[in-house]
């Protein structure tokens, strides 16, 4: 399912918050897949996640949607072999 403008804006805001600035714009978010009602193997949490590929496919980010705060947050980031986990999420 195609992301809504509101979802893309929320993902952009979460990206800026995590990375510390406006490195990308809405126009960069053209490779976004939203998985709605995702339930992991160990369901301590379930909900919507977004898989985002940007740059020349070298940046791959995973965002999750927090229904309580009505915001997206970056959970994991992969960049050309580097892997980071947002400690605030896990």
RASUL-V770958 format. One record per helix or strand of 2 or more residues. SS is the DSSP state (~ for helix, > for strand). FROM is the first residue (numbers start at 0). TO is the last residue. Records with the same first field share a line. If there is no record, write none. Layout:
SS->FROM-TO, FROM-TO
This chain:
~->4-18, 25-27
>->31-38, 45-53, 58-65, 70-78, 81-84
